[in-house]
Amino acid sequence: MPLHRLALLLLCSISMHSLAAPLSLFSATYVAKFNGLPVEARRELIKVGDGYRVSTLANNVLGEMSQSEEFDLDGVGAIQLKRYHSQQRFFGVAKVEDLIVDPVKNIARYSRNDKLQEIPLAPGYLGPISYQLQLARDLNTKRSSYRYLVLYRGKVKDYRFEPVGEEVVHTSLGAIRTVKIRRVRDDQERETLFWMAPDLGFLLIKLWQREEDGQNYELTLSAATIDGKPISATSP
């Protein structure tokens, strides 16, 4: 199926009830490990003018990575990507990525270091961070699977997810009830799992990923505020 047709189908499948709900602003800090090395990670969602900015920052002794994405909500509350920026420096090597949406020409301009390309847009395309926010909103619909088209490194990626049950995650805040989500991949060598808390607006509580070469990383929530209020454990 052509990607633009799939995008329209995905957009039509989103619950209007879940989209109409306002976005809660948050700031979350995570304790993370990458191949056993400690990593400090932070994610936040803030209001910027009439829109929003979601950002992630992670660093350790080897280097640092930052990502940010700006977006609006349309009339029914669907996420509309505006721009994305990524910068990372590890072992002294820097990489910079930018993605800027031109709604007039209906394209996205993607650049990575000195390379530039244009990507035709279709309704429903999401960014490398905002798809996680859309997933959190859509989990209220309690479907058996979720699917998004994501602009990632100059390509349109088809991301699929499925719930695999509920699980209590033990954090420094205490035990938190979560829904465990698996990303469905054709490549069985890679695996990604999310644990998201329904009592906290499906805030990400834990993430674990295994790469093709066997390397893995995970992060677990250590502190967070939602709409300016510190959260506490939500164990059953």
Backbone as JSON, one array per atom type, in Angstrom:
{
  "sequence": "MPLHRLALLLLCSISMHSLAAPLSLFSATYVAKFNGLPVEARRELIKVGDGYRVSTLANNVLGEMSQSEEFDLDGVGAIQLKRYHSQQRFFGVAKVEDLIVDPVKNIARYSRNDKLQEIPLAPGYLGPISYQLQLARDLNTKRSSYRYLVLYRGKVKDYRFEPVGEEVVHTSLGAIRTVKIRRVRDDQERETLFWMAPDLGFLLIKLWQREEDGQNYELTLSAATIDGKPISATSP",
  "N": [[0.84, -1.19, 0.0], [0.6, 2.23, -0.88], [2.44, 4.78, 0.88], [1.2, 7.26, 1.4], [-1.52, 6.67, 1.28], [-1.74, 4.86, 3.36], [-1.15, 6.59, 5.46], [-3.43, 8.23, 5.5], [-5.39, 6.36, 6.21], [-4.49, 5.66, 8.76], [-4.75, 8.09, 10.08], [-7.51, 8.41, 10.04], [-8.2, 6.37, 11.73], [-7.7, 7.13, 14.3], [-8.91, 7.78, 17.53], [-11.36, 10.25, 18.08], [-12.04, 11.09, 20.59], [-9.78, 10.61, 22.19], [-8.0, 12.34, 20.96], [-9.09, 14.82, 21.45], [-8.54, 15.37, 24.07], [-6.67, 17.5, 26.25], [-3.12, 18.24, 26.14], [-0.92, 17.27, 28.69], [1.6, 19.01, 30.36], [4.96, 18.05, 31.06], [7.84, 17.02, 32.97], [10.47, 14.83, 33.06], [12.8, 12.7, 34.63], [15.31, 10.27, 34.12], [16.95, 7.28, 35.14], [19.47, 5.72, 33.52], [21.04, 3.1, 31.56], [23.64, 2.16, 29.38], [24.91, -0.49, 27.87], [25.85, -1.16, 30.42], [27.05, 1.18, 31.3], [26.47, 4.14, 33.19], [23.91, 6.53, 32.46], [22.63, 9.8, 32.22], [19.4, 10.98, 31.76], [16.83, 13.05, 30.41], [13.55, 14.19, 29.8], [11.18, 16.48, 28.5], [8.06, 18.21, 28.14], [6.92, 21.19, 26.92], [5.05, 24.29, 26.69], [5.07, 26.31, 23.81], [4.49, 29.28, 22.58], [1.65, 29.06, 20.59], [1.93, 26.4, 20.27], [3.8, 23.36, 20.99], [6.78, 22.05, 22.54], [8.75, 19.21, 22.64], [11.42, 17.64, 24.24], [14.53, 15.87, 24.54], [17.3, 14.93, 26.48], [20.39, 13.37, 26.87], [23.29, 12.11, 28.48], [26.63, 10.87, 29.03], [29.85, 9.62, 30.12], [30.96, 9.24, 27.65], [29.87, 10.96, 25.81], [27.23, 13.1, 24.51], [23.7, 13.51, 23.76], [21.11, 15.29, 22.21], [17.7, 16.0, 21.53], [14.99, 17.66, 19.97], [11.62, 18.61, 19.33], [9.15, 20.4, 17.68], [5.68, 21.11, 17.59], [2.24, 21.49, 16.57], [-1.24, 21.32, 17.6], [-3.99, 20.21, 15.74], [-7.37, 21.12, 14.71], [-8.88, 19.02, 15.81], [-7.2, 18.06, 17.65], [-5.05, 16.52, 16.79], [-1.59, 15.7, 16.42], [0.58, 17.89, 14.77], [3.4, 18.01, 13.05], [6.12, 20.34, 13.16], [8.9, 21.03, 13.27], [12.1, 19.4, 13.73], [15.02, 18.7, 15.61], [18.23, 17.35, 16.04], [21.13, 16.61, 17.84], [24.26, 15.19, 18.38], [27.16, 14.07, 20.09], [29.72, 11.94, 20.28], [32.63, 10.36, 21.41], [34.03, 12.51, 20.48], [33.04, 12.99, 17.93], [30.76, 14.74, 15.99], [27.28, 14.87, 15.12], [24.63, 16.24, 13.3], [21.19, 16.75, 12.84], [18.36, 17.97, 11.05], [14.93, 18.66, 10.6], [12.5, 20.21, 8.83], [9.27, 21.32, 8.39], [7.45, 22.34, 5.58], [4.53, 23.67, 5.17], [3.24, 24.97, 3.09], [4.38, 24.19, 0.61], [4.03, 21.56, 1.08], [6.0, 19.73, 1.91], [8.78, 18.17, 3.61], [11.87, 19.3, 4.7], [14.85, 17.74, 5.03], [17.95, 17.56, 6.68], [21.21, 16.34, 7.17], [24.15, 16.76, 8.67], [25.95, 17.85, 6.02], [24.22, 17.09, 4.04], [21.23, 17.32, 2.13], [17.74, 16.83, 1.68], [14.43, 16.51, 0.23], [11.19, 15.64, 1.37], [8.12, 14.38, 0.37], [5.02, 15.24, 1.89], [2.37, 13.69, 3.82], [-0.92, 13.52, 5.27], [-0.9, 13.02, 8.78], [1.74, 12.22, 9.23], [4.36, 11.79, 11.57], [6.91, 12.88, 13.95], [10.29, 11.92, 15.07], [10.1, 11.96, 17.86], [7.52, 12.78, 18.56], [5.8, 10.72, 17.85], [5.75, 9.02, 20.01], [4.36, 10.51, 21.9], [1.89, 10.61, 20.6], [1.26, 7.9, 20.65], [0.98, 7.54, 23.42], [-1.34, 9.08, 23.84], [-3.17, 7.66, 22.29], [-3.36, 5.21, 23.56], [-5.43, 5.24, 25.32], [-7.57, 4.34, 23.88], [-7.47, 1.64, 23.91], [-6.81, -0.32, 21.95], [-5.9, -3.24, 19.98], [-3.6, -2.99, 18.55], [-1.27, -0.55, 17.29], [-0.36, 1.96, 14.94], [1.96, 3.95, 13.14], [3.19, 6.47, 10.91], [6.37, 7.59, 10.55], [8.66, 10.22, 10.24], [11.93, 9.7, 9.81], [15.32, 10.13, 9.85], [15.39, 11.03, 7.16], [13.66, 9.31, 5.86], [10.45, 7.68, 5.47], [9.11, 5.91, 7.97], [7.44, 2.93, 8.98], [5.94, 2.41, 11.87], [4.99, 0.04, 14.24], [3.03, -1.1, 16.98], [2.18, -3.12, 19.84], [0.17, -3.91, 22.66], [1.23, -5.9, 25.42], [0.32, -6.66, 27.84], [-0.25, -5.95, 31.39], [2.0, -4.62, 33.87], [3.8, -4.25, 36.9], [6.13, -1.82, 37.6], [9.09, -1.36, 39.36], [10.39, 1.44, 40.8], [12.53, 4.2, 41.87], [10.67, 5.85, 42.92], [8.79, 4.19, 43.86], [6.44, 1.44, 43.44], [4.94, 1.22, 40.27], [2.06, 1.0, 38.33], [1.85, -0.27, 35.08], [1.31, -0.34, 31.48], [2.57, -2.66, 29.3], [4.3, -2.32, 26.32], [5.09, -3.5, 23.13], [7.28, -2.94, 20.44], [6.59, -3.8, 17.16], [8.56, -5.52, 14.99], [10.06, -6.34, 11.83], [12.61, -7.21, 11.8], [13.96, -9.5, 13.79], [16.16, -9.47, 15.38], [16.39, -7.13, 16.71], [14.85, -5.52, 19.47], [12.33, -3.73, 21.16], [10.9, -2.42, 24.05], [8.32, -0.79, 25.84], [7.22, 0.64, 28.89], [4.37, 2.04, 30.13], [2.5, 4.36, 32.06], [-0.84, 4.15, 32.9], [-2.21, 5.56, 34.89], [-0.9, 7.91, 34.99], [-1.26, 9.45, 32.76], [-0.21, 7.86, 30.75], [2.53, 8.2, 30.87], [5.94, 7.64, 30.03], [7.54, 5.1, 31.73], [9.49, 3.15, 31.78], [11.99, 1.98, 29.51], [13.32, -0.38, 27.29], [15.81, -1.65, 25.15], [17.18, -3.78, 22.67], [19.9, -4.07, 20.49], [20.94, -4.99, 17.12], [23.53, -5.98, 17.27], [23.67, -7.06, 19.74], [24.09, -5.3, 21.8], [22.61, -3.43, 24.45], [20.24, -1.21, 26.0], [18.66, 0.52, 28.71], [16.19, 2.51, 30.38], [14.86, 4.0, 33.32], [12.28, 5.6, 35.08], [13.02, 8.18, 37.41], [12.24, 10.55, 38.59], [9.58, 12.96, 38.3], [7.41, 15.55, 37.06], [4.05, 16.49, 36.47], [2.17, 18.76, 34.8], [3.31, 20.59, 36.51], [3.19, 19.4, 39.03], [4.65, 17.2, 41.36], [4.98, 13.68, 40.8], [3.76, 10.61, 42.26], [4.14, 7.17, 43.32], [2.04, 4.69, 41.75], [1.0, 2.19, 42.44], [-1.06, -0.81, 42.34]],
  "CA": [[0.0, 0.0, 0.0], [1.39, 3.46, -0.88], [2.52, 5.36, 2.22], [0.25, 8.35, 1.61], [-2.82, 6.07, 1.56], [-1.65, 4.32, 4.71], [-1.22, 7.73, 6.37], [-4.82, 8.65, 5.6], [-6.1, 5.34, 6.97], [-4.08, 5.76, 10.16], [-5.32, 9.3, 10.62], [-8.93, 8.17, 10.25], [-8.41, 5.35, 12.77], [-7.44, 7.69, 15.62], [-10.13, 8.13, 18.25], [-11.53, 11.69, 18.29], [-12.1, 11.32, 22.03], [-8.42, 10.69, 22.72], [-7.34, 13.51, 20.41], [-9.66, 16.04, 22.0], [-7.99, 15.6, 25.4], [-5.53, 18.42, 26.22], [-1.82, 17.69, 26.49], [-0.36, 17.63, 29.99], [3.02, 19.32, 30.31], [5.67, 17.21, 32.02], [9.3, 16.96, 33.0], [10.78, 13.5, 33.6], [14.21, 12.35, 34.72], [15.46, 8.82, 34.07], [18.22, 6.6, 35.38], [19.64, 4.89, 32.33], [22.29, 2.36, 31.38], [23.94, 1.72, 28.03], [25.96, -1.5, 28.03], [26.38, -1.12, 31.77], [27.53, 2.51, 31.66], [25.38, 5.01, 33.62], [23.54, 7.64, 31.59], [21.61, 10.7, 32.74], [18.46, 11.3, 30.69], [15.73, 13.92, 30.81], [12.6, 14.53, 28.75], [10.15, 17.41, 28.96], [7.12, 18.79, 27.19], [6.58, 22.55, 27.35], [4.26, 25.09, 25.76], [5.84, 27.31, 23.08], [3.49, 30.03, 21.81], [0.41, 28.3, 20.44], [2.26, 24.99, 20.1], [4.51, 22.63, 22.03], [8.11, 21.51, 22.25], [9.18, 18.06, 23.43], [12.87, 17.53, 24.1], [15.22, 14.8, 25.27], [18.73, 15.14, 26.64], [21.05, 12.24, 27.54], [24.74, 12.22, 28.42], [27.47, 10.07, 29.91], [31.27, 9.96, 29.98], [31.37, 9.09, 26.25], [29.35, 12.04, 25.0], [25.86, 13.53, 24.81], [22.74, 13.57, 22.67], [19.91, 16.08, 22.48], [16.68, 16.01, 20.49], [13.82, 18.48, 20.26], [10.63, 18.59, 18.27], [8.06, 21.35, 17.87], [4.47, 20.7, 16.87], [0.95, 22.08, 16.94], [-2.4, 20.44, 17.58], [-4.98, 20.74, 14.81], [-8.68, 21.39, 15.28], [-9.39, 17.88, 16.58], [-6.19, 17.67, 18.63], [-4.01, 15.65, 16.23], [-0.26, 16.3, 16.39], [1.04, 18.38, 13.48], [4.84, 18.26, 13.15], [6.64, 21.58, 12.58], [10.35, 20.89, 13.06], [12.83, 18.47, 14.6], [16.46, 18.94, 15.63], [18.99, 16.37, 16.8], [22.57, 16.85, 17.87], [24.95, 14.24, 19.24], [28.62, 14.07, 20.03], [30.3, 10.82, 21.0], [34.04, 10.15, 21.07], [34.5, 13.69, 19.78], [32.45, 13.09, 16.59], [29.46, 15.39, 16.07], [26.29, 14.66, 14.06], [23.51, 17.16, 13.44], [20.07, 16.49, 11.95], [17.25, 18.91, 11.12], [13.76, 18.36, 9.78], [11.63, 21.38, 8.87], [8.08, 21.12, 7.57], [6.95, 23.47, 4.8], [3.14, 23.31, 4.88], [2.8, 25.59, 1.83], [4.81, 23.3, -0.46], [3.67, 20.21, 1.5], [7.2, 18.9, 1.94], [9.67, 18.31, 4.77], [13.28, 19.39, 4.31], [15.69, 17.02, 6.0], [19.39, 17.72, 6.49], [22.08, 15.63, 8.1], [25.44, 17.37, 8.4], [25.91, 18.68, 4.81], [23.34, 16.49, 3.04], [19.88, 17.87, 2.18], [16.76, 16.19, 0.81], [13.05, 16.89, 0.44], [10.31, 14.49, 1.52], [6.7, 14.73, 0.21], [4.26, 15.0, 3.11], [1.0, 13.17, 3.78], [-1.55, 13.73, 6.57], [-0.63, 12.03, 9.82], [3.16, 11.94, 9.47], [4.83, 12.23, 12.88], [8.35, 13.01, 14.07], [10.99, 10.88, 15.83], [9.71, 11.97, 19.28], [6.08, 12.99, 18.75], [5.02, 9.48, 17.71], [5.58, 8.46, 21.35], [3.27, 11.27, 22.51], [0.65, 10.16, 19.98], [0.99, 6.57, 21.19], [0.46, 7.71, 24.78], [-2.72, 9.55, 23.74], [-4.02, 6.64, 21.69], [-3.51, 4.04, 24.42], [-6.75, 5.32, 25.96], [-8.56, 3.64, 23.06], [-7.34, 0.21, 24.25], [-6.83, -1.16, 20.75], [-4.98, -4.39, 20.02], [-2.37, -2.6, 17.89], [-1.15, 0.87, 16.95], [0.52, 2.08, 13.79], [2.27, 5.34, 12.84], [4.2, 6.76, 9.91], [7.31, 8.47, 11.24], [9.78, 10.75, 9.47], [13.13, 9.37, 10.57], [16.55, 10.14, 9.06], [15.14, 11.24, 5.75], [12.78, 8.29, 5.32], [9.17, 7.48, 6.14], [9.14, 4.59, 8.6], [6.18, 2.37, 9.43], [6.14, 1.93, 13.24], [3.84, -0.71, 14.74], [3.14, -1.44, 18.4], [1.1, -3.91, 20.39], [0.22, -4.14, 24.11], [1.48, -7.3, 25.78], [-0.17, -6.9, 29.19], [0.09, -5.0, 32.44], [3.13, -5.01, 34.69], [4.21, -3.27, 37.91], [7.55, -1.49, 37.5], [9.62, -0.83, 40.61], [11.26, 2.58, 40.58], [12.91, 4.89, 43.11], [9.45, 6.48, 43.43], [7.92, 3.13, 44.33], [5.89, 0.55, 42.4], [4.03, 1.94, 39.37], [1.32, 0.13, 37.41], [2.1, 0.13, 33.69], [0.97, -1.18, 30.34], [3.8, -3.01, 28.59], [4.1, -2.19, 24.88], [6.18, -4.02, 22.3], [7.33, -2.49, 19.05], [6.58, -4.94, 16.24], [9.61, -5.34, 13.98], [10.35, -7.45, 10.94], [13.94, -7.64, 12.22], [13.82, -10.12, 15.09], [17.38, -9.28, 16.16], [16.18, -5.93, 17.5], [13.63, -5.57, 20.27], [12.08, -2.53, 21.94], [9.77, -2.53, 24.96], [7.97, 0.41, 26.61], [6.29, 0.49, 30.01], [3.74, 3.35, 30.23], [1.6, 4.34, 33.23], [-2.17, 4.69, 32.6], [-2.64, 6.49, 35.93], [-0.09, 9.13, 34.85], [-1.38, 9.9, 31.37], [0.66, 6.98, 29.97], [3.91, 8.66, 30.91], [6.93, 6.57, 29.89], [8.16, 4.74, 33.01], [10.69, 2.35, 31.51], [12.24, 1.59, 28.13], [14.44, -1.33, 27.12], [16.04, -1.95, 23.74], [18.32, -4.6, 22.27], [20.3, -3.8, 19.12], [21.29, -6.17, 16.33], [24.84, -6.5, 17.68], [23.56, -7.57, 21.1], [24.15, -4.23, 22.78], [21.28, -3.08, 24.94], [20.16, -0.11, 26.95], [17.37, 0.67, 29.35], [16.05, 3.67, 31.25], [13.76, 3.89, 34.27], [11.92, 6.88, 35.67], [13.48, 8.45, 38.78], [11.49, 11.71, 39.12], [8.78, 13.59, 37.25], [6.28, 16.42, 37.39], [3.03, 16.59, 35.43], [1.52, 20.05, 34.99], [3.95, 21.26, 37.64], [3.0, 18.69, 40.29], [5.46, 15.97, 41.43], [4.18, 12.46, 40.8], [4.1, 9.57, 43.25], [3.9, 5.82, 42.81], [0.63, 4.39, 41.51], [0.85, 0.73, 42.48], [-2.44, -1.22, 42.6]],
  "C": [[0.88, 1.25, 0.0], [1.33, 4.15, 0.48], [1.5, 6.47, 2.43], [-1.15, 7.82, 1.89], [-2.85, 5.49, 2.97], [-1.77, 5.44, 5.72], [-2.65, 8.18, 6.57], [-5.64, 7.65, 6.42], [-5.77, 5.44, 8.45], [-4.69, 6.98, 10.81], [-6.8, 9.1, 10.93], [-9.2, 7.19, 11.4], [-8.21, 5.89, 14.17], [-8.75, 8.13, 16.27], [-10.21, 9.64, 18.45], [-11.59, 12.02, 19.77], [-10.69, 11.49, 22.59], [-7.72, 11.94, 22.22], [-7.83, 14.79, 21.06], [-9.09, 16.36, 23.38], [-6.79, 16.53, 25.32], [-4.23, 17.7, 26.58], [-1.4, 18.18, 27.86], [1.13, 17.89, 29.83], [3.74, 18.49, 31.36], [7.17, 17.43, 31.91], [9.66, 15.66, 33.69], [12.29, 13.26, 33.55], [14.32, 10.83, 34.83], [16.87, 8.4, 34.47], [18.39, 5.6, 34.25], [20.98, 4.19, 32.33], [22.43, 2.01, 29.91], [25.16, 0.81, 28.11], [26.66, -1.4, 29.38], [26.88, 0.23, 32.22], [26.35, 3.39, 32.08], [25.17, 6.17, 32.67], [22.5, 8.48, 32.31], [20.71, 11.1, 31.59], [17.3, 12.13, 31.24], [14.85, 14.2, 29.6], [11.57, 15.49, 29.32], [9.28, 17.87, 27.8], [6.69, 20.14, 27.73], [5.72, 23.22, 26.28], [5.17, 26.13, 25.13], [4.87, 28.07, 22.19], [2.18, 29.27, 21.79], [0.65, 26.8, 20.31], [3.03, 24.42, 21.27], [5.92, 22.29, 21.57], [8.38, 20.35, 23.2], [10.66, 17.87, 23.19], [13.4, 16.41, 24.98], [16.7, 15.12, 25.31], [19.31, 13.95, 27.4], [22.55, 12.43, 27.41], [25.4, 11.25, 29.38], [28.93, 10.43, 29.63], [31.73, 9.91, 28.53], [30.89, 10.24, 25.37], [27.93, 12.41, 25.4], [25.01, 13.57, 23.55], [21.57, 14.43, 23.1], [19.0, 16.03, 21.26], [15.58, 16.96, 20.91], [12.9, 18.48, 19.06], [9.53, 19.59, 18.63], [6.87, 20.93, 17.03], [3.28, 21.51, 17.37], [-0.07, 20.97, 17.08], [-3.42, 21.04, 16.62], [-6.34, 20.87, 15.49], [-9.28, 20.26, 16.09], [-8.34, 17.35, 17.54], [-5.11, 16.75, 18.11], [-2.68, 16.4, 16.17], [0.14, 16.64, 14.96], [2.5, 18.8, 13.61], [5.22, 19.58, 12.47], [8.13, 21.47, 12.28], [10.94, 19.94, 14.09], [14.31, 18.79, 14.49], [17.11, 17.9, 16.51], [20.47, 16.72, 16.71], [23.21, 15.85, 18.82], [26.45, 14.33, 19.02], [29.12, 12.93, 20.92], [31.71, 10.59, 20.49], [34.57, 11.32, 20.24], [33.94, 13.89, 18.39], [31.04, 13.65, 16.71], [28.58, 15.05, 14.87], [25.1, 15.56, 14.35], [22.44, 16.82, 12.4], [19.0, 17.56, 12.15], [16.16, 18.46, 10.17], [12.8, 19.53, 9.94], [10.48, 21.18, 7.89], [7.7, 22.42, 6.88], [5.52, 23.15, 4.41], [2.62, 23.91, 3.57], [3.14, 24.68, 0.65], [4.51, 21.83, -0.15], [4.86, 19.25, 1.42], [7.88, 19.09, 3.3], [11.09, 18.33, 4.25], [14.13, 18.77, 5.41], [17.16, 17.25, 5.67], [20.12, 16.95, 7.58], [23.52, 16.02, 7.76], [25.32, 18.21, 7.13], [24.97, 18.14, 3.74], [21.91, 16.98, 3.24], [18.97, 17.11, 1.23], [15.37, 16.66, 1.18], [12.17, 15.65, 0.44], [8.87, 14.95, 1.33], [5.93, 14.37, 1.48], [2.9, 14.37, 2.82], [0.4, 13.41, 5.16], [-1.18, 12.62, 7.55], [0.82, 11.7, 10.05], [3.58, 12.55, 10.81], [6.35, 12.28, 12.89], [8.95, 11.93, 14.94], [10.69, 10.87, 17.33], [8.19, 12.0, 19.41], [5.26, 11.72, 18.55], [4.8, 8.84, 19.08], [4.48, 9.19, 22.1], [1.93, 10.85, 21.93], [0.27, 8.77, 20.47], [0.39, 6.68, 22.58], [-0.99, 8.17, 24.76], [-3.65, 8.44, 23.25], [-4.22, 5.41, 22.57], [-4.82, 4.07, 25.2], [-7.81, 4.55, 25.18], [-8.53, 2.13, 23.27], [-7.5, -0.68, 23.02], [-5.82, -2.29, 20.89], [-3.65, -4.08, 19.34], [-2.44, -1.13, 17.52], [-0.11, 1.01, 15.85], [0.7, 3.55, 13.43], [3.3, 5.41, 11.72], [5.07, 7.87, 10.44], [8.41, 8.91, 10.28], [11.05, 10.58, 10.29], [14.33, 9.27, 9.63], [16.29, 10.17, 7.56], [14.24, 10.23, 5.09], [11.47, 8.26, 6.1], [9.14, 6.04, 6.66], [7.75, 4.2, 9.1], [6.41, 1.74, 10.81], [4.86, 1.26, 13.73], [4.1, -1.14, 16.19], [1.96, -2.3, 18.82], [1.27, -4.04, 21.9], [0.44, -5.62, 24.39], [1.06, -7.59, 27.22], [0.21, -5.8, 30.16], [1.23, -5.53, 33.29], [3.44, -3.89, 35.69], [5.72, -3.07, 37.8], [8.0, -0.86, 38.81], [10.66, 0.24, 40.31], [11.67, 3.17, 41.91], [11.73, 5.63, 43.72], [8.51, 5.46, 44.07], [7.43, 2.28, 43.16], [4.84, 1.3, 41.59], [3.38, 0.95, 38.41], [1.5, 0.63, 35.98], [1.43, -0.83, 32.71], [2.27, -1.4, 29.57], [3.5, -3.04, 27.09], [5.32, -2.72, 24.15], [6.13, -3.39, 20.91], [7.46, -3.71, 18.15], [7.58, -4.66, 15.12], [9.68, -6.57, 13.08], [11.72, -8.05, 11.29], [13.87, -8.19, 13.64], [15.06, -9.96, 15.97], [17.27, -8.05, 17.05], [14.87, -6.04, 18.26], [13.53, -4.3, 21.11], [10.82, -2.72, 22.76], [9.59, -1.21, 25.7], [7.05, 0.0, 27.75], [5.71, 1.88, 30.28], [2.61, 3.3, 31.25], [0.24, 4.94, 32.9], [-2.66, 5.69, 33.63], [-1.89, 7.82, 35.87], [-0.12, 9.62, 33.41], [-0.5, 9.12, 30.41], [2.06, 7.58, 29.8], [4.84, 7.46, 30.79], [7.61, 6.34, 31.23], [9.48, 3.99, 32.79], [10.77, 2.06, 30.02], [13.43, 0.65, 28.11], [14.57, -1.64, 25.64], [17.29, -2.79, 23.56], [18.61, -4.34, 20.8], [20.71, -5.1, 18.43], [22.6, -6.8, 16.77], [24.84, -7.01, 19.12], [23.68, -6.51, 22.17], [22.74, -3.87, 23.22], [21.37, -1.87, 25.86], [18.76, -0.08, 27.55], [17.37, 1.96, 30.15], [14.81, 3.49, 32.1], [13.53, 5.23, 34.93], [12.44, 7.01, 37.09], [12.76, 9.63, 39.41], [10.71, 12.31, 37.97], [7.78, 14.56, 37.85], [5.34, 16.42, 36.19], [2.2, 17.83, 35.74], [2.0, 20.72, 36.28], [3.85, 20.55, 38.98], [3.84, 17.41, 40.29], [4.56, 14.75, 41.47], [4.63, 11.55, 41.93], [3.73, 8.24, 42.65], [2.41, 5.56, 42.7], [0.39, 2.9, 41.5], [-0.58, 0.37, 42.83], [-2.64, -1.57, 44.06]]
}
